[in-house]
Amino acid sequence: MTDTTDTTTRDYNGIKIPLSGTYDLDKAHTTVEFVARHLMITKVRGRFDKFDGSFVIADDPKQSSVEVTIDASSISTNEESRDGHLRSGDFLEVDKYPKITYKGTSVDLNSDDTGVIHGELTIRGTTKPVDLHLEFEGAGNTPMGDYRVGFSATGEIDREQFGLTWNQVLEGGGVMVGKVIKLELNVEAIRRQ
């Protein structure tokens, strides 16, 4: 008789969740992206190319935590002049504030492989509470001999709360850059041995 027990996840109150442990981001398979409104008519997508981080999935998953540090100067929207403006004092002011950080301190779980990370985001020296809506994408042992998990996470911030207040009023009304920024993360992480 074949044993069909799933050893790549564990059961928590009827929900399948990853194994507990400390995980490091696999930077080659993780994306940190954002979406902003432009001219009130379209959306511009960007990303940060340099970041590092880890998270702990606790035995009690509600006590899980995450820490991510982003190199603010690695911002990229595939438009060199716009990226230069985003690095300037009008926006991220990367010479003075080179890092963006996120520290998640707890997780609420739902019954459908989703949850919410409660944490704090720091941009330009300003720290505000930011929740990220989390979806567990899967977990498993890999041909590389390690155990990995996948998550996606989304959230929103009001950029003006972080001092990113630059804008231009449009002739027909409205503004050049929307103040709500959508955050989109796709994470693959490796459990420490």
TORKEKE-320104 format. One record per residue (C-alpha): residue number from 1; residue in one letter; x, z, y. Coordinates in Angstrom, 2 decimals. Example, Ala and Ser with C-alpha at 12.3 -4.5 7.8 and 13.67 -1.06 7.14 Angstrom:
% TORKEKE-320104
REC    k  r     east       up    north
REC    1  a    12.30     7.80    -4.50
REC    2  s    13.67     7.14    -1.06
This chain:
% TORKEKE-320104
REC    k  r     east       up    north
REC    1  m     0.00     0.00     0.00
REC    2  t     1.37    -1.02     3.41
REC    3  d     1.59     1.58     6.17
REC    4  t    -0.13     0.16     9.25
REC    5  t     0.44     3.21    11.45
REC    6  d     1.34     2.21    15.01
REC    7  t     4.61     3.94    15.89
REC    8  t     5.04     2.20    19.25
REC    9  t     2.29     4.12    21.04
REC   10  r     0.70     7.54    20.81
REC   11  d    -2.85     8.77    21.14
REC   12  y    -3.83    10.89    24.14
REC   13  n    -7.50    11.90    24.31
REC   14  g    -8.46     8.66    22.55
REC   15  i    -6.24     6.47    24.75
REC   16  k    -3.18     4.58    23.48
REC   17  i    -0.20     5.37    25.70
REC   18  p     3.58     4.83    25.46
REC   19  l     5.95     7.26    23.80
REC   20  s     7.22    10.05    26.04
REC   21  g    10.72     9.82    27.46
REC   22  t    12.80     8.65    30.40
REC   23  y    12.73     4.92    31.15
REC   24  d    14.98     2.74    33.31
REC   25  l    13.68    -0.39    35.01
REC   26  d    14.85    -3.64    33.43
REC   27  k    15.60    -5.37    36.73
REC   28  a    15.78    -8.81    35.10
REC   29  h    12.15    -8.48    33.98
REC   30  t    10.64    -6.47    36.84
REC   31  t     9.25    -7.76    40.13
REC   32  v     8.51    -5.90    43.36
REC   33  e     6.26    -8.13    45.47
REC   34  f     3.93    -7.94    48.45
REC   35  v     1.27   -10.10    50.11
REC   36  a     0.52   -10.23    53.85
REC   37  r    -2.09   -12.14    55.88
REC   38  h    -0.68   -14.76    58.25
REC   39  l    -2.52   -16.20    61.27
REC   40  m    -5.76   -14.75    59.87
REC   41  i    -6.10   -17.83    57.64
REC   42  t    -3.66   -17.57    54.74
REC   43  k    -1.49   -15.20    52.70
REC   44  v     2.30   -15.06    52.52
REC   45  r     3.92   -13.66    49.39
REC   46  g     7.31   -11.97    49.42
REC   47  r     9.49    -9.84    47.20
REC   48  f    12.46    -7.51    47.14
REC   49  d    15.31    -8.79    44.99
REC   50  k    17.39    -5.58    44.77
REC   51  f    15.96    -2.29    43.54
REC   52  d    16.61     0.42    41.02
REC   53  g    14.48     3.07    39.45
REC   54  s    13.33     5.10    36.53
REC   55  f    10.30     7.03    35.41
REC   56  v     9.46     9.83    33.02
REC   57  i     6.46     9.60    30.72
REC   58  a     5.82    13.27    30.07
REC   59  d     4.35    14.77    26.90
REC   60  d     1.33    15.45    29.12
REC   61  p     1.13    11.99    30.76
REC   62  k    -0.57    13.43    33.84
REC   63  q     2.74    15.09    34.69
REC   64  s     4.67    11.81    34.54
REC   65  s     6.84    10.84    37.50
REC   66  v     8.61     7.81    38.98
REC   67  e    11.44     7.20    41.45
REC   68  v    12.26     3.77    42.84
REC   69  t    14.76     2.81    45.55
REC   70  i    14.56    -0.64    47.15
REC   71  d    17.29    -2.36    49.17
REC   72  a    15.28    -3.27    52.29
REC   73  s    17.70    -6.08    53.21
REC   74  s    16.85    -7.87    49.94
REC   75  i    13.44    -8.89    51.29
REC   76  s    12.67   -12.56    50.62
REC   77  t     9.74   -14.79    51.56
REC   78  n    11.65   -18.04    50.91
REC   79  e    11.90   -18.65    54.66
REC   80  e    15.26   -17.67    56.15
REC   81  s    14.15   -17.22    59.77
REC   82  r    11.11   -15.14    58.77
REC   83  d    13.26   -13.00    56.46
REC   84  g    15.68   -12.38    59.33
REC   85  h    12.78   -11.28    61.54
REC   86  l    11.49    -8.95    58.78
REC   87  r    14.96    -7.33    58.58
REC   88  s    15.10    -6.82    62.37
REC   89  g    13.99    -3.90    64.51
REC   90  d    10.54    -5.50    64.84
REC   91  f     9.89    -4.69    61.18
REC   92  l    12.13    -2.99    58.59
REC   93  e    15.17    -2.38    60.85
REC   94  v    17.42    -2.52    57.80
REC   95  d    20.63    -1.62    59.68
REC   96  k    19.17     1.81    60.46
REC   97  y    16.86     2.19    57.43
REC   98  p    18.56     0.41    54.50
REC   99  k    16.38     1.91    51.75
REC  100  i    12.67     2.01    50.91
REC  101  t    11.73     4.68    48.37
REC  102  y     8.73     5.54    46.26
REC  103  k     8.34     8.87    44.44
REC  104  g     5.37     9.22    42.12
REC  105  t     4.53    12.79    41.20
REC  106  s     1.47    12.61    38.95
REC  107  v    -0.78    10.19    37.08
REC  108  d    -4.52    10.13    36.47
REC  109  l    -5.54     8.21    33.32
REC  110  n    -8.71     6.25    32.65
REC  111  s   -10.12     5.39    29.23
REC  112  d    -9.26     1.65    29.51
REC  113  d    -5.43     1.48    29.68
REC  114  t    -5.50     1.99    33.46
REC  115  g    -4.66     4.86    35.75
REC  116  v    -3.49     5.87    39.20
REC  117  i    -0.01     7.03    40.21
REC  118  h    -0.06     9.47    43.11
REC  119  g     3.10     9.38    45.16
REC  120  e     4.84     8.97    48.48
REC  121  l     6.31     5.82    50.00
REC  122  t     9.06     6.01    52.63
REC  123  i     9.67     3.05    54.97
REC  124  r    11.73     3.28    58.20
REC  125  g    12.05     7.04    57.76
REC  126  t     8.28     7.55    57.63
REC  127  t     6.75     8.98    54.45
REC  128  k     3.08     8.54    53.60
REC  129  p     1.01     9.13    50.45
REC  130  v     0.40     5.89    48.54
REC  131  d    -1.53     5.54    45.28
REC  132  l    -0.71     2.73    42.89
REC  133  h    -3.33     1.46    40.44
REC  134  l    -1.64     1.18    37.08
REC  135  e    -2.32    -0.95    34.02
REC  136  f    -0.51    -0.39    30.72
REC  137  e     0.52    -3.83    29.44
REC  138  g     2.08    -2.82    26.13
REC  139  a     5.01    -1.21    24.35
REC  140  g     7.22    -1.94    21.40
REC  141  n    10.56    -1.99    19.67
REC  142  t    12.57    -5.08    20.57
REC  143  p    15.12    -7.30    18.76
REC  144  m    17.74    -5.80    21.12
REC  145  g    17.33    -2.48    19.30
REC  146  d    15.53    -0.62    22.07
REC  147  y    12.00     0.50    22.92
REC  148  r    10.33    -1.00    26.01
REC  149  v     7.11    -0.56    27.93
REC  150  g     5.30    -2.80    30.37
REC  151  f     3.09    -1.88    33.31
REC  152  s     1.57    -3.65    36.27
REC  153  a     0.71    -1.76    39.44
REC  154  t    -1.07    -2.64    42.66
REC  155  g    -1.71    -0.87    45.93
REC  156  e    -2.22    -1.33    49.64
REC  157  i    -0.59     0.09    52.74
REC  158  d    -1.29    -0.09    56.44
REC  159  r     2.09    -1.27    57.71
REC  160  e     1.46     0.18    61.17
REC  161  q     1.45     3.71    59.70
REC  162  f     5.13     3.12    58.82
REC  163  g     6.09     1.93    62.31
REC  164  l     5.85    -1.78    61.46
REC  165  t     3.72    -2.53    64.51
REC  166  w     5.07    -5.87    65.77
REC  167  n     2.40    -8.53    66.20
REC  168  q     1.18   -11.37    68.41
REC  169  v    -2.37   -11.89    69.57
REC  170  l    -3.71   -15.35    68.75
REC  171  e    -5.33   -17.52    71.38
REC  172  g    -8.62   -17.74    69.48
REC  173  g    -8.64   -14.03    68.63
REC  174  g    -7.07   -12.05    65.85
REC  175  v    -3.37   -11.47    65.23
REC  176  m    -0.44   -13.29    63.67
REC  177  v     0.27   -10.71    60.92
REC  178  g    -2.37    -8.63    59.17
REC  179  k    -1.78    -4.89    59.10
REC  180  v    -2.80    -4.39    55.44
REC  181  i    -0.04    -5.24    52.98
REC  182  k    -0.87    -5.59    49.29
REC  183  l     1.73    -4.35    46.82
REC  184  e     2.15    -5.94    43.38
REC  185  l     4.60    -4.70    40.77
REC  186  n     5.25    -5.95    37.27
REC  187  v     7.49    -3.55    35.39
REC  188  e     9.41    -3.72    32.15
REC  189  a    11.41    -0.61    31.35
REC  190  i    13.73     0.58    28.57
REC  191  r    13.58     4.07    27.10
REC  192  r    16.87     5.92    27.22
REC  193  q    18.37     6.62    23.79
